[in-house]
Structure formats: structure tokens, C-alpha cells
Amino acid sequence: MVRILALALTLAALAPAHAATAYEDLAAAIRAGDGKRVGTLLAAGTSVEATDRPEQAAPLLIAVSRGHQVIAERLLAHRGTLHTPDAATQALLSALDADDPAALRRALANGASASGSDETGRPLLARAAREGRLQAVLALLEAGAAVDAPDPIGFTPLMEACREGHLEVAQALRAQGARVDRAALPSGLAMTPLHLAVAGERPALIRWLAAQGAPLDARDSEGAPPLAWAQGDQRKALAELLLELGAQPLPPKT
């Protein structure tokens, strides 16, 4: 769905026919959210780190950018970088995953840090935003969580909310100062909240971000603006929306 997939498909079309590589098999399983297939490939010795070409996205980046939390955790565990939260943070995570605001507030009152992170290094606020847990987001912000705290690839809580289509969560984060012009790290393709709203096919978030002053033509690490993520017949309406909002047209293909 996102430009990573489009790039991979383009490169594949230009290359000679060949059997799928281990990387291609793993990347396809991750994109499909097929945790069982990912586990089988890892058990067979497929590297968590390997890519066939420098321009290809690492498996972990694919999982994180697609929001496949469980697969990301499996990749990190296989690589040996999955960390175990302390008991207090685990109590927060359990409350968050159960969508139990009362239990979350109790955990905070008992000393759990609102600035903690989950097993993958994602801030708890970002995880709450990704899952659309508005009350948890509000409680974590009230307890001092940094509104723009990034995950290991630079995705902020607002980026997570925009990708997943959680408008009320995005509004709550913005009310506390979340930046609409923030870009992820190069390992996160330098995507902005608007790139992620387009990638997630979230027209309401696209309109809202534009109204909030999000840069319509910000470039990702490949030099592509959000409009470039809205190509193809299935995303024609998104492209038209971005142009209506004032995005610069893409140059004609040569």
C-alpha cells in the first residue's frame, strides 16, 4: 500500500525473472501481517537484518511502518533487542492493552512512569495513540508524557494517530503542542504526519493536518511529498484532496 511496496514492485518489474529471495519472502509476509509465516522464515534462518539492495526497507521498518506490533516484537526478540519492561511499566501496558483507564491511572498513581516504553522501545504514549486509546492518551499526557516523544525510528505519537485514523487522539495531542511538521528519522523514511495519513488512507486526518498548518509538500527521505504516496487508481481521491488543499502537482513523468 505504501511507497515502499510500490518501489519494490517497480524494481521487481525491471529485474530479470528470478526466484523470490529470503528477504522478499520475509518482507512480503510482514506486509501481509502473516506472523506465522514470519516465524517460519526466521526459524529457517532468514536474517532479520538482510536486504537484497541498499534502497530496500529493513524488515523491522516494514513492520513498524505498517503498525504490525506483534511482528515487530518477534523481529526484535529474534535479533535479541526486545527489552522487558519493569513491573510498573508492565502494569501500564496491561491496562493500556485492556483499554482500562482506571487501571492505568492506578498504575500511574503507584509510581509507574508515563514516559516509559514498550517492548519495542515505542513510548507508551505512542502505543496508546496507535491503538486509539483517547483516555489513556489524556492520562499519560496529564502525568507528564512528552507529547512528541519519538520511537526508535522517529515516529511520534501524532504520526501513529494519523496513520491509524484516530482524529480525536490527534486533536488531543495537538492541543498539548504536538508538532504537525515533525519528520521521522532517516530510518523512518523521514515521514511526516501527513505522509502517514496519506499512507494510511485517512482523508479526515489529511484535511485536519492541512488546517493545522502541516507542510503539504514536505519531502521524505526519498525526496517524495505526500502527494507521491497517493498515486494509483485506488488513491485517486486522496491525490485530488491534496491538490484541492494546495499541494504542488507532481512533475510530469519523463
C-alpha positions in Angstrom: 0.0 0.0 0.0 2.7 2.5 0.8 5.5 3.7 -1.5 8.0 1.1 -0.1 5.8 -1.5 -1.7 5.4 0.5 -4.9 9.2 0.9 -5.2 9.8 -2.8 -4.6 7.2 -3.7 -7.2 8.8 -1.3 -9.7 12.3 -2.7 -9.1 11.0 -6.2 -9.4 9.4 -5.4 -12.8 12.7 -4.1 -14.1 14.7 -7.0 -12.9 15.1 -10.4 -14.7 12.7 -13.1 -13.5 14.1 -14.9 -10.5 13.0 -17.0 -7.6 12.0 -14.9 -4.5 14.9 -14.2 -2.2 14.7 -14.8 1.5 14.4 -11.1 2.0 11.5 -10.8 -0.4 9.7 -13.7 1.3 10.1 -12.1 4.7 9.2 -8.6 3.5 6.0 -10.0 1.9 5.0 -11.9 5.0 5.5 -8.8 7.1 3.5 -6.6 4.8 0.6 -9.1 4.8 0.7 -9.3 8.6 1.4 -13.0 8.4 3.0 -13.6 11.8 3.0 -17.4 11.3 4.9 -17.1 8.0 7.4 -14.7 9.6 8.1 -17.1 12.4 8.6 -20.0 9.9 11.1 -17.9 7.9 13.0 -16.8 11.0 13.2 -20.3 12.2 14.6 -21.4 8.8 17.5 -18.9 9.2 16.3 -15.8 7.4 18.2 -12.8 8.7 16.2 -10.0 10.5 18.7 -7.5 9.1 19.3 -8.6 5.5 18.2 -6.8 2.4 19.0 -7.5 -1.2 19.7 -3.9 -2.1 20.6 -0.8 -0.1 17.4 1.0 -1.2 15.1 -1.7 0.3 13.4 -1.2 3.7 14.6 -3.3 6.6 12.1 -5.9 7.8 11.7 -4.1 11.2 11.0 -0.8 9.4 8.3 -2.5 7.3 6.7 -4.0 10.4 6.8 -0.7 12.3 5.6 1.5 9.4 2.6 -0.9 8.9 1.7 -1.0 12.5 2.3 -4.7 13.0 3.3 -4.5 16.6 3.4 -8.3 17.3 5.6 -8.9 14.3 7.9 -6.1 15.2 8.2 -7.6 18.7 9.0 -11.0 17.1 11.7 -9.5 14.9 13.3 -7.7 17.9 13.1 -10.8 20.0 14.8 -12.8 17.3 17.5 -10.1 17.0 17.9 -10.0 20.7 17.0 -6.4 21.2 13.5 -6.8 22.7 13.6 -5.5 26.2 11.4 -6.5 29.1 9.6 -3.5 30.8 9.8 -3.3 34.6 6.9 -4.3 36.7 5.4 -0.8 37.0 5.6 -0.3 33.2 4.1 -3.7 32.6 1.2 -2.7 34.7 0.7 0.3 32.5 1.0 -1.8 29.4 -1.6 -4.3 30.6 -4.0 -1.5 31.5 -3.4 0.1 28.1 -4.0 -3.1 26.1 -7.1 -3.9 28.1 -8.4 -0.3 27.5 -8.9 0.2 31.2 -8.3 3.9 32.0 -9.0 3.3 35.7 -6.3 0.6 36.0 -3.9 2.9 34.0 -4.5 5.8 36.4 -3.9 3.5 39.3 -0.6 2.3 37.9 0.5 5.9 37.4 -0.6 6.7 41.0 1.5 3.8 42.2 4.6 5.2 40.6 4.7 4.0 37.0 6.4 6.5 34.7 4.3 8.0 31.9 7.5 8.3 30.0 8.1 4.5 29.8 8.3 2.5 26.7 7.0 -0.9 25.5 9.0 -4.0 24.5 10.0 -2.4 21.1 11.1 0.9 22.5 8.0 2.7 21.5 6.9 5.3 24.1 3.7 4.3 25.9 2.0 7.5 24.6 2.8 6.5 21.0 1.4 3.0 21.7 -1.8 4.5 23.2 -2.1 6.8 20.2 -1.6 4.0 17.7 -4.4 2.0 19.4 -6.8 5.0 19.6 -7.0 4.9 23.4 -8.1 8.5 23.9 -8.5 8.3 27.7 -5.1 6.6 28.1 -3.5 9.4 25.9 -5.1 12.0 28.1 -4.0 10.3 31.3 -0.4 9.9 30.1 -0.2 13.5 29.0 -1.5 14.6 32.3 1.1 12.5 34.1 3.9 14.2 32.1 4.5 12.1 29.0 6.4 14.1 26.3 3.9 14.8 23.6 6.4 14.4 20.7 8.4 11.6 22.3 9.8 9.6 19.3 10.2 5.8 18.9 13.4 4.3 17.6 12.8 5.4 14.0 11.5 8.8 14.9 7.7 8.2 14.7 5.9 10.4 17.2 2.5 9.7 18.9 0.9 12.1 16.4 2.3 10.2 13.5 0.9 7.0 14.9 -2.6 8.5 15.4 -2.6 10.0 11.9 -1.6 6.7 10.2 -4.3 4.8 12.1 -7.0 7.4 11.6 -7.6 8.4 15.2 -8.7 12.0 14.8 -9.7 12.7 18.4 -6.4 11.4 19.6 -4.6 13.6 17.1 -6.6 16.6 18.3 -5.7 15.8 21.9 -2.0 15.6 21.1 -2.1 18.8 19.1 -3.8 20.6 22.0 -0.7 19.7 24.0 1.7 21.1 21.4 2.3 18.1 19.1 4.1 19.2 16.0 2.5 18.7 12.6 5.7 19.4 10.8 7.9 16.9 12.6 9.8 14.4 10.4 10.9 10.9 11.4 14.5 9.8 11.3 16.0 8.6 8.0 15.4 5.0 9.3 11.7 6.0 9.4 11.9 7.4 5.8 11.8 11.0 7.2 8.0 10.7 7.0 5.8 13.5 8.4 2.3 13.1 10.0 0.8 14.0 6.6 2.8 11.3 4.8 1.5 8.8 7.3 -2.1 10.0 7.0 -1.8 9.5 3.2 -0.2 6.1 3.6 -2.9 5.1 5.9 -5.6 6.4 3.6 -7.1 8.8 6.2 -8.8 11.7 4.4 -10.2 13.2 7.6 -6.7 13.4 9.1 -5.4 14.8 5.8 -7.9 17.7 6.0 -7.3 18.2 9.7 -3.5 18.3 9.3 -3.7 20.8 6.4 -5.9 23.0 8.6 -3.3 22.8 11.3 -0.6 24.1 9.0 1.1 20.8 8.2 3.5 21.3 5.3 1.8 19.9 2.2 4.9 19.4 0.2 7.4 18.1 2.8 9.9 15.6 1.4 10.6 12.1 2.8 14.0 10.5 2.6 13.4 9.6 -1.0 12.5 13.2 -1.9 8.8 12.4 -2.2 6.0 14.7 -0.9 2.8 13.2 0.5 1.1 13.5 -2.9 3.6 10.9 -4.3 2.2 8.4 -1.8 -1.3 8.9 -3.3 -0.6 7.6 -6.7 -2.7 4.9 -8.4 -6.4 4.5 -9.2 -7.2 3.3 -5.6 -5.8 6.5 -4.2 -7.0 9.0 -6.8 -9.4 10.6 -4.3 -6.6 11.2 -1.9 -4.5 12.8 -4.6 -7.4 15.1 -5.6 -7.9 16.1 -2.0 -4.2 17.0 -1.5 -4.3 19.1 -4.7 -7.5 20.8 -3.5 -5.8 21.7 -0.3 -2.9 23.3 -2.1 -0.3 20.6 -2.6 2.0 21.2 -5.6 1.3 18.9 -8.6 4.0 16.3 -9.2 6.2 17.0 -12.2 5.2 15.0 -15.3 7.0 11.7 -15.8 9.6 11.6 -18.4 
